[in-house]
Amino acid sequence: MKSALLKRIGKSLLCTILEAQVKRLRKRQQFKLIAVAGGVGKTSTKLAIAETLADSHSVRYQKGNYNDRLTVPLVLFGQRQPGLFNILAWLKIILANRKAIRQPYPYEYVVVELGTDGPGQMAAFGYLHPDITVITALVPEHMEFFGTMDAVAVEELSITNSSKRVLINTDDSPATFLADKRFISYGSDKKADYRILKWQQRELETGELAIALPGGATLETKLAMVGKPAAKIALAAAAVAHMAGLAQRDIAKGLTHLQPFAGRMQILDGIRGSTIIDDTYNASPPAVEAALDVLYGVKAPQRIAVLGSMNQMGDYSFEAHREVGTYCNAEKLDLVVTVGSDAEKYLAPYARKAGCEVQSFSSPYQASEFVKRRLKKGSIILAKGSQDRIFAEESLKALLKDPKDAAKLVRQSTYWMKIKRKQFSN
């Protein structure tokens, strides 16, 4: 109890100091700050925006998910997070930040990701005053803390009150939550300010994307990414770049450099000539269904879906898992493998009701061994699940053609592997 109190006090003190330094940096230096919030796709959208801008401008961003009150300020100064009680390391960071504030800032843009797992946390980022804020989606998240979608929407949209311009994905953000907001829209709807005109996927290879820009102009490019969510991520990046004043040729060129990110529709070679769709970073019903759509659209002698529990759903868990279970299509899935208790209790019965063959396991390693035994030559395997207590990425290791590709999976650091060993050793 005493340790937890000291941790809260120490973190609060550090946040206060770092936020004050960011305010001074913003006041003294001329750069544009772009913030990305929303229930799904934040990290991928952040990276896509940063990499599109970086093709022609200097951009600072962090490749991981520094997205809480303590870590977001570190992104602006290019710092790594030390242990909370490493006083010497924090002192060095604070002193280095003071020096950086007085020197010319070498970046034109800073792109940050803003996360929340409870009411009131997003408002704490108001001091950033983003030049552009992107809302990727308003979907169920951390429902054990929010309880209702109304609460989720209020939380995610609170950052827009301190933002100069706001860009919202209206495909995945119910209009009822946006009625009193001023924003620029993106999506596939004909009324969207930035919209997808065409998205043509070539199996699990490149996709051809055409975008309508405000004013009637169009932009066409190829993406080395798969799935409709990838098209929306690229659309968000194109919209932000266009809002920032980049020329169309620079935007199109920047988009061509985008690559799949670890754990986010990453394509890997599997054993027996199989192909793995690694979408294991996290899971929510819209994201799982989008990933399944990609799997459904690929020709293969066998399609297997490894679906882990969607944690952080709270009282919405039954409804969320039922939705995904019902979405499982027996005509397009040869096998559904679930990992975790909620997926077994709630998802599996509805997948069976839909006509699918289903097997359930408590650990990703058990699921992996089962899939390995059932795997046919040339199969397609999709893996999707939440990180907490599920770690669906571990179900893929024994299925990789090249074991070295395990390094491409998410959460392979010493920190995460220690957690996994402890959890699954029992």
matplotlib code that plots the C-alpha trace (Angstrom):
import matplotlib.pyplot as plt

x = [0.0, 2.8, 4.7, 1.7, 1.2, 4.9, 4.5, 1.5, 3.2, 6.4, 4.7, 2.5, 5.6, 7.4, 4.4, 4.0, 7.7, 7.7, 4.4, 5.8, 8.8, 6.6, 4.7, 7.9, 9.1, 5.8, 6.0, 9.6, 9.9, 8.0, 6.8, 3.4, 2.1, -0.2, -2.0, -3.7, -6.4, -9.2, -10.3, -8.4, -5.6, -3.8, -0.3, -0.6, -2.1, 0.5, 3.3, 1.7, 1.3, 4.9, 6.4, 4.3, 5.4, 9.0, 9.5, 9.8, 10.0, 11.8, 9.5, 9.9, 7.9, 8.2, 7.8, 6.4, 3.3, 4.5, 0.9, 0.3, 0.7, 4.3, 5.6, 4.1, 6.3, 9.3, 8.5, 8.8, 12.4, 13.4, 13.9, 13.5, 11.6, 13.7, 12.4, 10.1, 12.4, 15.7, 16.1, 19.5, 18.1, 15.1, 17.3, 19.5, 16.3, 15.0, 18.3, 18.7, 15.2, 16.0, 18.9, 16.9, 14.2, 16.8, 18.3, 16.8, 14.3, 15.4, 11.9, 9.1, 6.5, 6.0, 3.5, 2.2, -0.3, -2.7, -4.1, -6.6, -8.0, -10.3, -12.4, -10.6, -7.2, -7.5, -8.3, -4.8, -3.3, -5.0, -1.8, -0.4, -2.8, -2.4, -2.4, -4.2, -5.9, -7.0, -9.7, -9.4, -12.6, -15.1, -15.6, -15.9, -12.6, -11.7, -15.4, -14.6, -13.8, -16.0, -19.1, -21.0, -20.1, -21.3, -18.5, -16.0, -17.0, -16.8, -13.4, -11.9, -13.4, -12.3, -8.9, -10.7, -11.6, -8.0, -7.1, -6.8, -8.2, -9.8, -9.9, -12.4, -12.9, -16.7, -16.9, -16.1, -17.4, -21.2, -22.7, -24.7, -21.4, -20.3, -23.4, -22.0, -18.4, -16.6, -14.3, -13.0, -14.1, -12.4, -13.7, -15.5, -18.8, -19.6, -20.0, -16.5, -14.1, -11.3, -12.7, -11.7, -12.7, -11.2, -9.4, -8.4, -6.5, -4.3, -4.5, -2.1, 0.2, -0.1, -3.3, -4.3, -5.8, -7.5, -8.5, -10.7, -9.3, -11.3, -11.9, -12.3, -8.7, -7.8, -4.7, -3.8, -1.1, -0.1, 0.2, 2.3, -0.4, -3.5, -7.1, -9.6, -8.2, -4.9, -6.6, -8.2, -4.8, -3.3, -6.3, -5.7, -2.0, -2.9, -5.5, -3.1, -0.4, -2.8, -4.1, -0.4, 0.1, 2.1, 2.0, 0.1, 3.2, 4.9, 1.9, 1.6, 5.3, 5.2, 2.3, 4.2, 6.8, 4.4, 4.9, 2.9, 3.7, 4.4, 1.3, -0.9, -1.8, 1.8, 2.3, 4.7, 5.8, 4.6, 5.6, 4.2, 3.9, 1.4, 0.9, 0.4, -1.6, -0.2, -2.7, -1.9, -1.3, -4.7, -8.4, -11.9, -14.9, -14.5, -10.8, -11.4, -14.2, -12.0, -9.2, -11.6, -12.8, -9.2, -9.0, -12.3, -11.2, -8.1, -8.2, -6.6, -7.1, -7.6, -8.4, -7.7, -8.6, -6.9, -9.0, -8.0, -10.2, -10.9, -10.1, -10.9, -14.5, -16.0, -19.8, -19.7, -17.6, -20.4, -21.9, -18.5, -17.5, -20.9, -20.7, -17.4, -18.5, -21.6, -19.3, -17.4, -18.4, -18.3, -18.2, -14.9, -13.3, -12.1, -11.1, -11.6, -9.2, -9.9, -7.5, -8.6, -11.7, -14.0, -13.4, -14.1, -17.3, -18.8, -17.2, -16.8, -20.5, -21.7, -19.0, -20.2, -23.8, -22.6, -21.4, -17.7, -15.4, -14.1, -11.3, -10.6, -7.4, -6.2, -2.8, -1.4, 1.2, -1.5, -3.3, -0.1, 0.5, -3.0, -2.9, 0.5, -1.0, -4.0, -2.2, -2.4, 0.0, -0.7, -3.1, -3.8, -3.7, -5.0, -4.1, -5.9, -6.3, -5.8, -2.4, -3.4, -3.3, -3.8, -0.6, -1.8, 1.5, 3.0, 0.6, 2.6, 6.1, 5.9, 4.2, 6.9, 8.9, 11.9, 12.2, 14.1, 10.9, 9.8, 11.7, 9.2, 6.3, 5.1, 6.1, 9.3, 11.4, 12.8, 10.2, 7.3, 8.8, 9.2, 5.5, 4.6, 6.8, 5.4, 1.8, 2.0, 4.5, 1.7]
y = [0.0, 2.4, 1.5, 2.2, 5.6, 6.5, 5.4, 7.6, 10.6, 10.1, 9.7, 12.8, 14.9, 13.7, 14.4, 17.9, 18.7, 17.1, 18.8, 22.2, 21.5, 20.6, 23.8, 25.9, 23.9, 24.6, 28.3, 28.8, 26.6, 26.5, 23.0, 21.4, 18.8, 16.0, 13.8, 10.5, 9.2, 6.6, 3.1, 1.1, 1.7, 4.5, 3.2, 2.2, 5.5, 7.4, 5.5, 6.0, 9.7, 10.1, 8.1, 9.8, 13.2, 12.1, 11.4, 15.1, 16.8, 16.3, 14.4, 13.3, 10.3, 7.1, 3.7, 2.0, 3.1, 5.9, 7.1, 7.9, 11.0, 10.2, 9.0, 11.4, 14.3, 12.0, 11.7, 15.5, 15.4, 12.1, 10.5, 6.8, 6.0, 4.8, 3.0, 5.2, 5.3, 5.7, 9.2, 9.9, 8.9, 11.2, 14.0, 13.6, 13.7, 16.9, 18.7, 17.5, 18.7, 22.2, 22.4, 21.3, 23.9, 26.7, 25.2, 25.3, 22.4, 20.2, 18.9, 20.4, 17.9, 15.8, 13.0, 11.5, 8.8, 9.6, 6.7, 6.3, 3.5, 5.4, 8.6, 11.9, 10.8, 12.2, 15.7, 15.7, 16.0, 19.3, 21.2, 19.9, 22.0, 19.8, 21.5, 18.4, 15.7, 12.5, 10.3, 6.9, 5.3, 5.4, 1.8, -0.2, -0.1, -0.6, -1.1, -2.4, 1.3, 3.2, 1.1, 2.7, 3.9, 7.4, 7.5, 6.2, 8.9, 11.7, 10.6, 10.2, 13.4, 15.5, 16.1, 17.8, 20.7, 21.9, 21.0, 23.5, 21.1, 17.7, 14.8, 12.0, 8.6, 8.8, 5.2, 3.9, 6.8, 6.9, 10.2, 10.5, 11.3, 13.9, 16.1, 19.1, 18.8, 20.7, 18.5, 17.3, 13.8, 10.8, 7.5, 5.7, 7.5, 9.8, 12.8, 12.4, 15.3, 12.8, 9.5, 6.3, 6.1, 2.7, 0.0, -3.0, -5.8, -8.2, -11.3, -10.7, -8.4, -4.8, -2.8, 0.0, 3.0, 6.0, 8.9, 11.9, 15.2, 18.3, 20.5, 17.6, 16.4, 12.7, 10.9, 7.3, 5.2, 1.6, 0.2, -2.7, -3.3, -5.5, -5.1, -2.2, -1.0, -0.4, 1.7, 3.8, 4.2, 5.4, 7.7, 9.3, 9.8, 11.3, 13.6, 14.9, 15.5, 17.4, 19.4, 20.2, 21.6, 18.9, 18.6, 15.6, 14.1, 14.1, 12.6, 9.8, 9.1, 8.9, 6.5, 4.0, 3.6, 2.4, -1.2, -3.5, -3.0, -5.8, -7.4, -5.4, -7.4, -8.4, -11.2, -14.0, -17.2, -20.3, -24.0, -26.3, -23.5, -21.7, -18.0, -16.3, -13.1, -11.7, -9.3, -10.1, -6.6, -6.3, -7.0, -5.5, -6.6, -4.2, -5.1, -8.8, -8.7, -6.6, -9.1, -12.0, -10.2, -10.3, -14.0, -14.6, -12.9, -15.0, -18.3, -21.2, -24.9, -24.3, -21.2, -21.1, -18.4, -18.3, -15.9, -14.9, -13.4, -9.7, -8.4, -5.0, -5.4, -5.4, -6.0, -5.8, -8.9, -11.4, -9.1, -8.5, -12.2, -13.2, -10.7, -12.1, -15.7, -15.0, -13.3, -16.5, -18.0, -21.8, -21.6, -19.6, -21.0, -24.6, -24.2, -21.7, -22.0, -19.9, -18.8, -17.7, -18.1, -15.4, -16.6, -20.2, -19.2, -16.6, -16.7, -20.4, -21.4, -18.9, -19.9, -23.5, -22.3, -20.7, -24.1, -23.8, -26.4, -24.9, -26.0, -24.0, -23.6, -21.7, -20.9, -19.8, -22.6, -25.2, -23.6, -23.6, -27.3, -28.1, -25.9, -27.4, -30.9, -29.9, -27.6, -28.4, -27.3, -23.8, -22.9, -19.3, -18.7, -15.5, -14.8, -12.1, -11.4, -9.0, -8.7, -9.1, -12.8, -13.9, -13.1, -14.6, -13.9, -16.8, -19.2, -18.3, -19.1, -22.9, -22.2, -19.9, -21.1, -19.3, -19.3, -16.0, -14.3, -14.6, -11.4, -9.7, -10.5, -8.1, -8.1, -10.1, -7.9, -9.3, -7.5, -9.1, -12.6, -12.6, -11.9, -14.7, -17.3, -16.5, -16.7, -19.9, -21.8, -22.9]
z = [0.0, 1.0, -2.2, -4.4, -2.7, -3.3, -6.9, -7.5, -5.8, -7.8, -11.1, -10.5, -9.6, -12.8, -14.9, -13.6, -14.3, -17.8, -18.8, -17.7, -19.9, -22.9, -22.4, -22.5, -25.6, -27.4, -26.5, -27.6, -30.6, -33.9, -34.8, -35.5, -33.1, -34.3, -31.8, -32.5, -30.2, -30.6, -29.6, -32.2, -34.7, -32.8, -33.1, -36.8, -37.7, -35.7, -37.5, -40.9, -40.4, -39.2, -42.0, -44.7, -43.4, -42.9, -46.6, -47.1, -43.7, -40.3, -37.9, -34.3, -33.1, -31.1, -32.7, -29.7, -27.7, -25.4, -24.9, -21.3, -19.2, -18.2, -21.5, -24.0, -22.9, -23.4, -27.1, -27.7, -26.2, -27.8, -24.3, -23.2, -20.1, -17.2, -14.1, -12.0, -9.0, -11.0, -9.7, -11.3, -14.8, -14.4, -13.2, -16.4, -18.5, -16.9, -17.2, -20.9, -21.6, -20.1, -22.5, -25.5, -24.8, -25.3, -28.5, -32.0, -32.3, -35.3, -36.1, -38.1, -36.9, -33.7, -33.9, -30.6, -29.6, -26.7, -24.7, -22.0, -19.9, -17.6, -17.3, -17.2, -18.4, -22.0, -20.6, -19.0, -22.4, -23.1, -22.4, -25.7, -27.7, -30.8, -34.2, -35.6, -33.6, -35.3, -33.8, -35.3, -34.0, -31.2, -30.2, -27.0, -25.0, -21.3, -20.6, -17.1, -16.3, -18.7, -18.5, -21.5, -25.0, -24.0, -21.4, -24.0, -26.5, -23.9, -22.9, -26.4, -27.7, -24.7, -26.4, -29.3, -27.0, -26.9, -30.5, -33.3, -36.0, -35.6, -38.1, -37.3, -38.9, -39.4, -40.6, -37.1, -35.0, -34.5, -35.6, -32.4, -30.5, -33.0, -33.3, -31.4, -32.7, -35.4, -37.3, -40.7, -41.7, -43.3, -44.3, -47.1, -46.9, -49.8, -47.5, -45.9, -46.6, -47.3, -48.6, -50.2, -53.8, -54.5, -52.5, -54.4, -52.6, -54.5, -52.3, -49.5, -51.4, -52.5, -52.6, -54.9, -53.1, -54.6, -52.4, -52.9, -51.5, -50.6, -53.7, -56.1, -56.5, -56.3, -55.2, -56.3, -54.8, -54.0, -50.5, -49.3, -46.7, -46.5, -45.4, -45.4, -42.0, -43.8, -46.4, -43.6, -41.9, -45.1, -45.7, -42.3, -43.1, -46.5, -44.9, -42.2, -44.7, -47.0, -44.0, -43.2, -46.7, -48.3, -52.1, -53.5, -55.1, -51.7, -50.0, -52.6, -52.4, -48.6, -48.7, -50.9, -48.2, -45.6, -44.4, -42.2, -38.5, -36.0, -34.8, -37.2, -40.3, -40.8, -43.4, -42.4, -44.0, -42.2, -42.2, -44.9, -47.4, -45.2, -44.8, -41.5, -40.9, -37.7, -36.2, -32.6, -31.1, -29.6, -30.3, -30.3, -32.3, -35.2, -35.5, -35.4, -38.0, -40.3, -40.0, -40.7, -43.8, -45.1, -44.3, -46.0, -49.2, -49.7, -51.7, -49.8, -49.2, -45.5, -43.5, -39.7, -37.3, -33.9, -31.9, -28.3, -25.7, -26.1, -22.6, -21.1, -22.3, -18.8, -18.8, -22.6, -22.8, -23.6, -26.3, -27.8, -28.0, -29.2, -32.0, -33.2, -32.8, -34.9, -37.5, -38.0, -41.3, -41.6, -45.4, -45.2, -42.1, -41.8, -38.1, -35.3, -32.4, -29.3, -26.6, -23.2, -20.9, -22.4, -25.9, -24.8, -22.8, -25.2, -28.6, -29.2, -28.7, -31.3, -33.7, -33.4, -33.8, -37.0, -38.2, -37.5, -36.1, -32.9, -30.4, -27.3, -25.2, -22.2, -23.5, -26.9, -26.8, -26.5, -29.4, -31.5, -31.1, -32.1, -35.2, -36.1, -36.1, -38.2, -40.6, -44.3, -47.1, -48.4, -45.5, -44.3, -40.6, -38.9, -35.3, -33.3, -29.6, -26.7, -25.0, -21.4, -20.4, -24.0, -26.0, -29.3, -30.9, -29.0, -30.9, -34.1, -33.1, -33.7, -37.1, -38.5, -41.5, -40.2, -36.4, -36.6, -37.7, -34.0, -33.6, -35.8, -33.5, -30.9, -27.2, -27.5, -25.2, -22.0, -20.0, -21.9, -22.1, -18.4, -17.9, -20.4, -18.8, -15.4, -16.6, -18.6, -16.5, -14.2]

ax = plt.figure().add_subplot(projection="3d")
ax.plot(x, y, z, "-o")
ax.set_aspect("equal")
plt.show()
